[in-house]
Amino acid sequence: MPIIAVNKKNTKYKEVRELTKKELKIYKKRLSIEHTNNKFKVHRRCICRHDRYIEAFYGSIYISLIDTILNML
């Protein structure tokens, strides 16, 4: 079951269930992973494989991951 935060401003029902501490911790980890994936998708070479050899593709993935991590710091 996916954990999605509730938008309190736009709800029909007044009784909104709050996330527990455990669910909130999982939600924060999920958000950080999603944000990292979105930053990784900026590199066009990693979205669609244009390389002939798989080793060159893996190399471009490693370079884009390093670039993404360094930009996050």
BELWO-V159535 format. One record per run of one state. SS is the DSSP state (h for helix, s for strand, l for the rest). FROM is the first residue (numbers start at 1). LEN is the number of residues. If there is no record, write none. Layout:
BEGIN
SS_FROM_LEN / SS_FROM_LEN
END
This chain:
BEGIN
l_1_20 / h_21_20 / l_41_3 / h_44_4 / l_48_6 / h_54_19 / l_73_1
END
